[in-house]
Amino acid sequence: MNQHVITVDTDVRDLRAADHLLLELAAELALPEGAFGCTHLVRGERPRVVLSFATASGEAARQLTAKGYEVTTGVPDQVGRAVVYPGSAALTGTVTVAELLSGSAIDRVTVLGSAGEPPPGQGVVTRDHVRPQWQDGELVLTLMPAVGGVLVPFEVPDPTPCCADH
């Protein structure tokens, strides 16, 4: 499949807002099965989160440009954080490592503090928030041990903002 890859500069500054916008735009664009939507952190003078979409059609770029977004060809970097990817919608509740790998575009899982990969039957409580990252051309999900002998994605769905208790 020939992929059309675009970057959308939205001036969003935090990941949670970027996730929300990416999911909203993906729904509006009616992205086909097999499409990818990722977030990318941009540092420098104007720190922000940009979005990238990889689809089978160039139509998304035309639609987003018509909505007033700045759209460029290609991705801003090779380490995007995947929000929409093949199989992502099915990663809800508790799944096994084997189900996670066979039912989605995720290539590999790693566990913080562990040298090897977890066993295929190991349970993963998804918290309905699975955000793997591109690493050396592979989509890799970082997990961490949790209470009850299960694993959970390293990234939590609703992080507490810094200094929230001050």
Residue pairs with C-beta under 8 A, 6 or more apart in sequence:
1 34
1 56
2 56
3 54
3 55
3 56
4 54
4 55
4 56
4 57
4 58
4 60
4 61
5 52
5 53
5 54
5 73
5 74
5 75
6 52
6 53
6 60
6 61
6 64
6 71
6 72
6 73
6 74
7 40
7 50
7 51
7 52
7 71
7 72
7 73
7 74
7 75
7 76
8 25
8 50
8 51
8 52
8 53
8 64
8 69
8 70
8 71
9 48
9 50
9 69
9 70
9 71
9 72
10 18
10 21
10 48
10 49
10 50
10 51
10 69
11 48
12 18
12 21
12 48
12 49
13 47
13 48
13 49
14 49
15 39
15 49
15 81
16 158
16 159
17 49
18 39
18 49
18 51
19 39
19 83
19 131
21 51
22 37
22 38
22 39
22 51
22 83
22 84
23 37
23 83
23 84
25 37
25 51
25 53
25 64
26 35
26 37
26 53
26 84
28 63
29 53
29 55
29 59
29 60
29 63
29 64
31 37
31 53
31 55
31 60
31 84
32 55
32 56
32 57
33 86
34 56
34 86
35 53
35 54
35 55
35 56
35 84
35 86
36 52
36 53
36 54
36 55
36 82
36 84
36 85
36 86
36 105
37 51
37 52
37 53
37 82
37 83
37 84
37 85
38 51
38 52
38 53
38 75
38 80
38 81
38 82
38 83
38 84
38 134
39 49
39 50
39 51
39 52
39 80
39 81
39 83
40 49
40 50
40 51
40 52
40 75
40 76
40 77
40 79
40 80
40 81
41 47
41 49
42 48
42 49
42 50
42 76
50 76
52 75
52 76
52 80
53 60
54 75
61 71
61 73
64 71
65 71
78 134
78 137
79 133
79 134
79 135
80 133
80 134
81 131
81 132
81 133
81 134
82 88
82 105
82 131
82 132
82 133
82 134
82 139
83 131
85 104
85 105
85 106
85 132
85 139
86 104
86 105
87 103
87 104
87 105
87 106
88 104
88 105
88 130
90 103
90 104
91 100
91 103
91 104
91 126
91 128
91 130
92 126
92 128
93 125
93 126
93 128
94 123
94 124
94 125
94 126
94 150
95 103
95 123
95 124
95 126
96 120
96 121
96 122
96 123
96 124
97 109
97 117
97 118
97 119
97 120
97 121
97 122
97 124
97 151
98 120
98 121
100 106
100 109
100 124
100 130
100 141
101 107
101 108
101 109
101 120
104 130
105 139
106 130
106 132
106 139
106 140
106 141
107 138
107 139
107 140
108 117
108 138
108 139
108 140
108 141
109 117
109 118
109 124
109 140
109 141
109 142
109 143
110 117
110 140
110 141
110 142
110 143
111 117
111 118
111 142
111 143
111 144
111 145
111 151
112 142
112 143
112 144
112 145
112 154
113 144
113 145
118 143
118 151
122 150
122 151
123 149
123 150
123 151
124 143
124 150
124 151
124 152
124 153
125 146
125 150
125 151
125 152
126 152
126 153
127 152
127 153
127 156
127 157
128 157
129 153
129 155
129 156
129 157
130 141
130 153
131 141
131 153
131 155
132 139
132 140
132 141
132 142
133 139
133 140
133 141
133 142
134 140
141 153
142 153
142 154
142 155
143 151
143 152
143 153
143 154
144 151
144 152
144 153
144 154
145 151
146 152
